[in-house]
């Protein structure tokens, strides 16, 4: 298959919906063989049916180290290497300071920080020379949004981790960058409000974006493709904001 990722092996965590699914779809379209993870088997089955034989679905909770071991064991057995590692899985809930619970804190840090750190650690033996590692960040790491304090803290944490990992990239032979979306119309975002409030919710978010609209998952995936491809071969340790200017002004 032709494409800028022809014959590449990619892993996309949290790849069954939203931005992760858009990234997986873009990678497949550009010739990659893609391992996609999700905690929900039904969603994984739908991804395979949608994207076809170039996708391998692995049920995995990135906050569970045993699941991560099983994921990379499957990649080792079926592909033997990783050329692109997109550590995208994560999430969060909206809660003001006085309502944040210990469970919310632990769950958010487990998926958004623990899953990224140990995801990369366990993938290291499989990373090919020149591999691209892409960590999904967020504008909340630099521009706090009300009620998303814990989520924003996790994204600030992974941004700092990537800075540290950049120092190791020469010896390890990989590049690592952060891809930080702004407000993007995904199931996770619109799921924060009731169905009859979604249109007004997105319109309100759009008022804070200089381009006057929220983003689409395909737009984030296009930036992920750039970071995954040789077009970004000298991009390392960067944070690429795809946010319509939201966190820039």
C-alpha contacts under 8 A as a table, 3 or more apart, distances in Angstrom:
res1	aa1	res2	aa2	distance
1	X	6	X	5.99
1	X	7	X	7.51
1	X	31	X	5.32
2	X	5	X	7.82
2	X	6	X	5.38
2	X	30	X	6.77
2	X	31	X	5.69
3	X	6	X	5.07
3	X	29	X	7.32
3	X	30	X	4.16
3	X	31	X	5.10
4	X	30	X	5.55
4	X	31	X	6.98
4	X	229	X	6.41
4	X	230	X	7.88
5	X	8	X	5.34
5	X	27	X	6.82
5	X	30	X	5.21
5	X	31	X	5.09
5	X	32	X	5.18
5	X	228	X	7.94
5	X	229	X	6.57
6	X	30	X	6.30
6	X	31	X	4.04
6	X	32	X	5.40
7	X	31	X	6.28
7	X	32	X	5.68
7	X	33	X	7.04
8	X	31	X	7.21
8	X	32	X	4.82
8	X	33	X	6.28
8	X	82	X	7.75
8	X	83	X	5.82
8	X	84	X	7.45
9	X	32	X	5.71
9	X	33	X	4.98
9	X	34	X	6.04
9	X	35	X	7.89
9	X	79	X	7.18
9	X	81	X	6.89
9	X	82	X	5.23
9	X	83	X	5.22
9	X	84	X	6.40
10	X	27	X	7.74
10	X	32	X	6.51
10	X	33	X	6.13
10	X	34	X	4.73
10	X	35	X	6.18
10	X	82	X	5.85
10	X	83	X	5.83
10	X	84	X	4.48
10	X	85	X	5.75
10	X	86	X	7.49
11	X	34	X	5.62
11	X	35	X	4.63
11	X	36	X	6.04
11	X	82	X	7.09
11	X	84	X	6.34
11	X	85	X	4.97
11	X	86	X	5.96
11	X	87	X	7.95
12	X	15	X	5.45
12	X	20	X	6.68
12	X	23	X	7.61
12	X	24	X	6.50
12	X	34	X	7.07
12	X	35	X	6.18
12	X	36	X	5.02
12	X	37	X	6.52
12	X	85	X	6.37
12	X	86	X	4.74
12	X	87	X	6.22
12	X	88	X	6.55
13	X	20	X	7.09
13	X	36	X	5.85
13	X	37	X	4.80
13	X	38	X	6.80
13	X	62	X	7.63
13	X	86	X	6.44
13	X	87	X	5.42
13	X	88	X	5.24
13	X	89	X	5.01
14	X	17	X	7.29
14	X	20	X	5.60
14	X	21	X	7.71
14	X	36	X	7.05
14	X	37	X	5.34
14	X	38	X	5.07
14	X	87	X	7.85
14	X	88	X	5.67
14	X	89	X	3.93
14	X	90	X	7.05
15	X	18	X	7.73
15	X	19	X	7.48
15	X	20	X	3.92
15	X	21	X	4.50
15	X	22	X	7.81
15	X	23	X	7.42
15	X	24	X	6.29
15	X	36	X	5.20
15	X	37	X	5.64
15	X	38	X	6.39
15	X	88	X	7.43
15	X	89	X	7.32
16	X	20	X	6.33
16	X	21	X	4.95
16	X	36	X	7.04
16	X	37	X	6.92
16	X	38	X	5.99
16	X	43	X	5.80
16	X	44	X	5.85
16	X	47	X	6.14
17	X	20	X	5.85
17	X	21	X	4.62
17	X	22	X	7.46
17	X	43	X	7.76
17	X	186	X	7.88
17	X	187	X	7.33
18	X	21	X	5.48
18	X	22	X	6.36
18	X	185	X	7.96
18	X	186	X	4.82
18	X	187	X	6.05
18	X	188	X	7.23
18	X	217	X	6.18
19	X	22	X	5.04
19	X	23	X	6.15
19	X	186	X	6.99
19	X	217	X	4.82
19	X	218	X	7.39
19	X	220	X	6.76
19	X	221	X	6.74
20	X	23	X	5.08
20	X	24	X	6.20
20	X	88	X	6.23
20	X	89	X	7.48
20	X	221	X	7.96
21	X	24	X	5.03
21	X	25	X	6.07
21	X	47	X	7.78
22	X	25	X	5.08
22	X	26	X	6.13
22	X	217	X	5.78
22	X	218	X	5.57
22	X	220	X	7.92
22	X	221	X	5.63
23	X	26	X	5.09
23	X	27	X	6.12
23	X	218	X	7.44
23	X	220	X	7.66
23	X	221	X	4.50
23	X	222	X	7.66
23	X	224	X	6.71
23	X	225	X	7.50
24	X	27	X	5.14
24	X	28	X	6.16
24	X	34	X	6.67
24	X	36	X	7.22
25	X	28	X	5.21
25	X	29	X	6.17
25	X	51	X	6.65
26	X	29	X	5.09
26	X	30	X	6.31
26	X	218	X	7.94
26	X	221	X	6.44
26	X	222	X	7.30
26	X	225	X	7.10
27	X	30	X	5.12
27	X	31	X	6.54
27	X	32	X	5.47
27	X	33	X	7.81
27	X	34	X	7.17
27	X	225	X	6.86
28	X	31	X	5.23
28	X	32	X	4.95
28	X	33	X	6.37
28	X	34	X	6.61
28	X	51	X	7.41
28	X	54	X	6.55
28	X	55	X	7.56
29	X	32	X	7.40
32	X	54	X	7.22
33	X	54	X	4.92
33	X	55	X	6.07
33	X	56	X	7.85
34	X	54	X	6.26
34	X	55	X	4.89
34	X	56	X	6.21
35	X	55	X	5.80
35	X	56	X	4.65
35	X	57	X	5.83
35	X	58	X	7.02
35	X	75	X	7.46
36	X	44	X	7.62
36	X	55	X	6.92
36	X	56	X	6.16
36	X	57	X	4.97
36	X	58	X	6.16
37	X	44	X	7.29
37	X	57	X	5.96
37	X	58	X	5.00
37	X	59	X	5.50
37	X	60	X	5.68
37	X	61	X	8.00
38	X	41	X	7.07
38	X	43	X	7.44
38	X	44	X	6.52
38	X	58	X	7.00
38	X	59	X	5.25
38	X	60	X	5.50
38	X	61	X	6.73
39	X	59	X	5.37
39	X	60	X	5.17
39	X	61	X	5.30
40	X	43	X	5.56
40	X	44	X	6.54
40	X	59	X	6.66
41	X	44	X	4.99
41	X	45	X	6.16
41	X	59	X	6.06
42	X	45	X	5.12
42	X	46	X	6.36
43	X	46	X	5.05
43	X	47	X	6.31
44	X	47	X	5.02
44	X	48	X	6.35
44	X	57	X	5.78
44	X	58	X	7.56
44	X	59	X	7.38
45	X	48	X	5.27
45	X	49	X	6.27
45	X	57	X	7.42
46	X	49	X	5.06
46	X	50	X	6.05
47	X	50	X	4.99
47	X	51	X	5.89
47	X	52	X	7.91
47	X	55	X	7.94
47	X	57	X	7.86
48	X	51	X	5.32
48	X	52	X	5.31
48	X	53	X	7.05
48	X	55	X	5.96
48	X	56	X	7.17
48	X	57	X	6.86
49	X	52	X	5.67
51	X	54	X	7.15
51	X	55	X	6.57
52	X	55	X	6.11
53	X	56	X	7.47
58	X	71	X	6.46
59	X	71	X	7.99
60	X	64	X	7.89
60	X	67	X	5.26
60	X	68	X	6.79
60	X	71	X	6.83
61	X	64	X	5.49
61	X	67	X	5.97
61	X	68	X	7.36
61	X	111	X	7.88
62	X	65	X	7.03
62	X	67	X	6.73
62	X	68	X	6.03
62	X	89	X	7.16
62	X	110	X	7.82
62	X	111	X	5.95
62	X	114	X	7.80
62	X	115	X	4.63
62	X	116	X	7.73
62	X	119	X	7.12
63	X	110	X	4.86
63	X	111	X	4.90
63	X	114	X	6.04
63	X	115	X	4.81
64	X	67	X	5.30
64	X	68	X	6.48
64	X	115	X	7.61
65	X	68	X	4.95
65	X	69	X	6.20
65	X	118	X	7.33
66	X	69	X	5.04
66	X	70	X	6.29
67	X	70	X	5.04
67	X	71	X	6.15
68	X	71	X	4.97
68	X	72	X	6.31
68	X	118	X	7.85
68	X	119	X	6.57
68	X	122	X	7.31
69	X	72	X	5.46
69	X	73	X	6.04
69	X	122	X	7.01
70	X	73	X	5.02
70	X	74	X	6.22
71	X	74	X	5.26
71	X	75	X	6.43
72	X	75	X	4.84
72	X	76	X	5.99
72	X	122	X	7.17
72	X	123	X	6.52
73	X	76	X	5.06
73	X	77	X	6.13
74	X	77	X	5.15
74	X	78	X	6.01
75	X	78	X	5.26
75	X	79	X	5.42
75	X	80	X	6.29
75	X	81	X	7.07
75	X	82	X	7.81
76	X	79	X	5.56
76	X	80	X	4.19
76	X	81	X	6.24
76	X	126	X	7.05
77	X	80	X	6.01
79	X	82	X	7.77
80	X	126	X	6.81
81	X	126	X	4.59
81	X	127	X	5.89
81	X	128	X	6.15
82	X	85	X	6.68
82	X	123	X	7.77
82	X	126	X	5.50
82	X	127	X	4.80
82	X	128	X	5.90
82	X	131	X	7.12
83	X	127	X	6.09
83	X	128	X	5.53
83	X	130	X	7.53
83	X	131	X	4.58
83	X	132	X	6.38
84	X	127	X	7.98
84	X	131	X	5.68
84	X	132	X	4.87
84	X	133	X	5.87
84	X	134	X	7.67
84	X	228	X	6.06
85	X	131	X	7.74
85	X	132	X	6.33
85	X	133	X	4.71
85	X	134	X	6.12
86	X	133	X	5.93
86	X	134	X	4.65
86	X	135	X	5.98
86	X	136	X	7.55
87	X	116	X	6.03
87	X	119	X	7.30
87	X	120	X	7.97
87	X	133	X	7.51
87	X	134	X	6.06
87	X	135	X	4.85
87	X	136	X	6.30
88	X	134	X	7.85
88	X	135	X	6.07
88	X	136	X	4.95
89	X	111	X	6.75
89	X	112	X	6.94
89	X	115	X	7.77
89	X	136	X	7.91
90	X	108	X	7.34
90	X	111	X	5.04
90	X	112	X	4.77
91	X	108	X	6.43
91	X	111	X	7.08
91	X	112	X	6.81
91	X	151	X	7.42
91	X	188	X	7.68
92	X	104	X	7.84
92	X	108	X	5.63
92	X	148	X	7.65
92	X	150	X	7.77
92	X	151	X	5.53
93	X	104	X	7.40
93	X	148	X	7.01
93	X	151	X	7.45
93	X	192	X	7.74
94	X	147	X	4.85
94	X	148	X	5.43
94	X	192	X	7.55
95	X	98	X	7.96
95	X	99	X	5.80
95	X	100	X	5.65
95	X	147	X	4.60
95	X	148	X	6.60
96	X	99	X	5.47
96	X	100	X	6.37
96	X	146	X	7.18
96	X	147	X	4.51
96	X	148	X	7.56
96	X	149	X	7.79
97	X	100	X	5.53
97	X	147	X	7.18
97	X	149	X	7.64
100	X	104	X	6.61
100	X	105	X	7.21
101	X	104	X	5.23
101	X	105	X	6.33
102	X	105	X	5.06
102	X	106	X	6.08
103	X	106	X	5.15
103	X	107	X	5.94
104	X	107	X	5.23
104	X	108	X	6.00
105	X	108	X	5.38
105	X	109	X	6.18
105	X	150	X	6.59
106	X	109	X	5.34
106	X	110	X	5.93
107	X	110	X	5.08
107	X	111	X	6.36
108	X	111	X	5.49
108	X	112	X	5.88
108	X	113	X	7.91
108	X	150	X	7.37
108	X	151	X	6.69
108	X	154	X	7.46
109	X	112	X	5.18
109	X	113	X	5.16
109	X	114	X	6.31
109	X	151	X	7.98
109	X	154	X	6.05
110	X	113	X	5.84
110	X	114	X	4.74
110	X	115	X	6.06
111	X	114	X	6.02
111	X	115	X	5.00
111	X	116	X	7.51
112	X	115	X	5.92
112	X	116	X	6.33
112	X	154	X	5.99
112	X	155	X	7.22
112	X	158	X	7.84
113	X	116	X	5.16
113	X	117	X	6.12
113	X	154	X	5.98
113	X	155	X	7.73
113	X	157	X	7.00
113	X	158	X	6.15
114	X	117	X	5.24
114	X	118	X	6.00
114	X	119	X	7.89
115	X	118	X	5.52
115	X	119	X	5.44
116	X	119	X	4.94
116	X	120	X	6.18
116	X	135	X	7.47
116	X	158	X	7.45
117	X	120	X	5.52
117	X	121	X	6.24
117	X	161	X	7.87
118	X	121	X	4.73
118	X	122	X	5.88
119	X	122	X	5.45
119	X	123	X	6.13
120	X	123	X	5.00
120	X	124	X	6.09
121	X	124	X	5.46
122	X	125	X	7.10
123	X	126	X	5.48
123	X	127	X	6.38
124	X	127	X	5.32
127	X	131	X	5.92
127	X	174	X	7.43
128	X	131	X	5.25
128	X	173	X	7.73
128	X	174	X	7.56
129	X	172	X	7.71
129	X	173	X	5.04
129	X	174	X	6.16
130	X	173	X	5.38
130	X	174	X	4.71
130	X	175	X	6.68
131	X	173	X	7.16
131	X	174	X	4.70
131	X	175	X	6.25
132	X	174	X	5.87
132	X	175	X	4.92
132	X	176	X	5.95
132	X	177	X	8.00
132	X	227	X	7.08
132	X	228	X	5.53
132	X	229	X	7.83
133	X	174	X	7.19
133	X	175	X	5.96
133	X	176	X	4.50
133	X	177	X	6.41
133	X	228	X	7.56
134	X	176	X	5.85
134	X	177	X	5.21
134	X	178	X	5.76
134	X	179	X	6.64
134	X	224	X	7.36
134	X	227	X	7.11
134	X	228	X	7.44
135	X	158	X	7.74
135	X	162	X	7.99
135	X	176	X	7.57
135	X	177	X	6.26
135	X	178	X	4.76
135	X	179	X	6.06
136	X	178	X	5.79
136	X	179	X	4.91
136	X	180	X	5.90
136	X	181	X	7.80
137	X	141	X	7.48
137	X	155	X	5.30
137	X	156	X	7.85
137	X	158	X	7.20
137	X	159	X	6.97
137	X	178	X	5.86
137	X	179	X	5.54
137	X	180	X	4.33
137	X	181	X	6.94
138	X	141	X	5.86
138	X	152	X	7.41
138	X	155	X	6.06
138	X	179	X	7.49
138	X	180	X	4.22
138	X	181	X	5.30
138	X	182	X	6.45
138	X	241	X	7.99
139	X	142	X	5.78
139	X	143	X	5.82
139	X	144	X	7.75
139	X	180	X	5.87
139	X	181	X	6.31
139	X	182	X	5.52
139	X	241	X	7.31
139	X	243	X	7.51
139	X	246	X	7.71
139	X	247	X	5.94
140	X	143	X	4.80
140	X	144	X	4.79
140	X	145	X	6.26
140	X	148	X	7.66
140	X	151	X	7.56
140	X	152	X	4.66
140	X	153	X	7.98
140	X	155	X	7.03
140	X	156	X	7.82
141	X	144	X	6.72
141	X	152	X	4.89
141	X	153	X	6.48
141	X	154	X	7.78
141	X	155	X	5.19
141	X	156	X	4.43
141	X	159	X	7.84
142	X	152	X	7.97
142	X	156	X	7.33
142	X	247	X	7.19
143	X	247	X	5.97
144	X	148	X	7.11
144	X	149	X	6.85
144	X	152	X	6.53
145	X	148	X	5.58
145	X	149	X	7.16
145	X	152	X	7.91
146	X	149	X	7.02
148	X	151	X	5.21
148	X	152	X	5.92
149	X	152	X	5.17
149	X	153	X	6.12
150	X	153	X	5.02
150	X	154	X	6.38
151	X	154	X	5.26
151	X	155	X	6.51
152	X	155	X	5.12
152	X	156	X	6.18
153	X	156	X	5.07
153	X	157	X	6.13
154	X	157	X	4.99
154	X	158	X	6.40
155	X	158	X	5.24
155	X	159	X	6.22
156	X	159	X	5.12
156	X	160	X	6.40
157	X	160	X	5.25
157	X	161	X	6.27
158	X	161	X	4.81
158	X	162	X	6.13
159	X	162	X	5.22
159	X	163	X	6.53
159	X	178	X	6.66
159	X	239	X	7.71
160	X	163	X	5.09
160	X	164	X	6.51
161	X	164	X	5.12
161	X	165	X	6.16
162	X	165	X	4.89
162	X	166	X	6.02
162	X	176	X	6.62
162	X	177	X	6.68
162	X	178	X	7.18
162	X	237	X	6.39
163	X	166	X	5.22
163	X	167	X	7.04
163	X	237	X	5.69
164	X	167	X	5.53
164	X	168	X	7.27
165	X	168	X	5.17
165	X	169	X	6.38
165	X	176	X	7.24
165	X	237	X	7.96
166	X	169	X	5.01
166	X	170	X	7.90
166	X	175	X	7.11
166	X	176	X	6.26
166	X	236	X	6.72
166	X	237	X	5.26
167	X	170	X	7.09
168	X	171	X	5.74
168	X	172	X	6.13
169	X	172	X	4.99
169	X	173	X	5.42
169	X	174	X	5.20
169	X	175	X	5.96
169	X	176	X	7.47
170	X	173	X	5.20
170	X	174	X	7.07
175	X	235	X	7.41
175	X	236	X	5.32
175	X	237	X	7.40
176	X	236	X	5.63
176	X	237	X	5.72
176	X	238	X	7.84
177	X	227	X	7.55
177	X	235	X	7.61
177	X	236	X	5.78
177	X	237	X	4.96
177	X	238	X	5.11
177	X	239	X	6.02
177	X	240	X	7.68
178	X	237	X	7.41
178	X	238	X	6.19
178	X	239	X	4.55
178	X	240	X	6.16
179	X	223	X	7.67
179	X	224	X	7.03
179	X	239	X	5.86
179	X	240	X	4.99
179	X	241	X	6.23
179	X	242	X	7.40
180	X	239	X	6.73
180	X	240	X	5.94
180	X	241	X	4.73
180	X	242	X	6.07
180	X	243	X	7.53
181	X	184	X	6.98
181	X	220	X	6.57
181	X	241	X	5.90
181	X	242	X	4.80
181	X	243	X	5.29
182	X	214	X	7.66
182	X	215	X	7.12
182	X	241	X	7.33
182	X	242	X	6.11
182	X	243	X	3.87
182	X	244	X	7.11
182	X	246	X	6.40
182	X	247	X	7.56
183	X	205	X	6.91
183	X	206	X	7.90
183	X	214	X	5.37
183	X	215	X	6.10
183	X	243	X	6.69
184	X	189	X	7.22
184	X	214	X	5.33
184	X	215	X	4.30
184	X	216	X	5.50
184	X	217	X	6.50
185	X	189	X	6.32
185	X	190	X	6.69
185	X	202	X	7.68
185	X	214	X	6.52
185	X	215	X	6.16
185	X	216	X	5.66
185	X	217	X	6.89
186	X	189	X	5.26
186	X	190	X	6.26
186	X	216	X	7.66
186	X	217	X	6.87
187	X	190	X	5.41
187	X	191	X	5.62
188	X	191	X	5.13
188	X	192	X	6.87
189	X	192	X	5.66
190	X	193	X	6.03
190	X	198	X	5.92
190	X	201	X	7.80
190	X	202	X	7.75
191	X	194	X	7.02
191	X	195	X	7.83
193	X	197	X	6.15
193	X	198	X	6.26
193	X	201	X	7.61
194	X	197	X	5.35
194	X	198	X	6.55
195	X	198	X	5.50
196	X	199	X	7.36
197	X	200	X	5.56
197	X	201	X	5.99
198	X	201	X	4.91
198	X	202	X	6.15
199	X	202	X	5.31
199	X	203	X	6.19
200	X	203	X	5.02
200	X	204	X	6.10
201	X	204	X	5.16
201	X	205	X	6.34
202	X	205	X	5.04
202	X	206	X	6.13
202	X	214	X	6.98
203	X	206	X	5.04
203	X	207	X	6.61
203	X	213	X	7.45
204	X	207	X	5.42
204	X	208	X	7.48
205	X	208	X	5.75
205	X	209	X	7.17
205	X	213	X	7.66
205	X	214	X	6.87
206	X	209	X	5.21
206	X	211	X	7.99
206	X	212	X	5.19
206	X	213	X	4.31
206	X	214	X	5.28
207	X	210	X	7.64
207	X	212	X	5.92
207	X	213	X	7.25
208	X	212	X	7.36
208	X	246	X	6.41
209	X	212	X	5.20
209	X	213	X	6.24
209	X	214	X	7.09
209	X	243	X	7.58
209	X	244	X	5.92
209	X	245	X	6.12
209	X	246	X	4.66
210	X	213	X	7.90
210	X	244	X	6.14
210	X	245	X	5.54
210	X	246	X	6.27
211	X	244	X	5.36
211	X	245	X	6.98
213	X	244	X	7.83
214	X	244	X	7.64
215	X	219	X	6.74
215	X	220	X	7.77
215	X	243	X	7.02
215	X	244	X	7.34
216	X	219	X	5.41
216	X	220	X	6.95
217	X	220	X	5.21
217	X	221	X	6.20
218	X	221	X	4.86
218	X	222	X	6.15
219	X	222	X	5.19
219	X	223	X	6.72
219	X	242	X	7.79
220	X	223	X	5.28
220	X	224	X	6.36
220	X	242	X	6.39
221	X	224	X	4.84
221	X	225	X	6.17
222	X	225	X	5.09
222	X	226	X	6.49
223	X	226	X	5.06
223	X	227	X	6.45
223	X	242	X	7.42
224	X	227	X	5.11
224	X	228	X	6.05
225	X	228	X	4.93
225	X	229	X	6.00
226	X	229	X	5.29
226	X	230	X	7.75
226	X	231	X	6.17
226	X	232	X	6.09
227	X	230	X	7.85
227	X	231	X	7.44
227	X	232	X	5.42
227	X	235	X	7.66
228	X	232	X	7.29
229	X	232	X	6.06
229	X	233	X	7.28
230	X	233	X	4.85
232	X	235	X	5.16
233	X	236	X	8.00
235	X	238	X	6.63
242	X	245	X	7.76
243	X	246	X	5.36
243	X	247	X	7.00
245	X	248	X	5.01
245	X	249	X	6.62
246	X	249	X	6.69
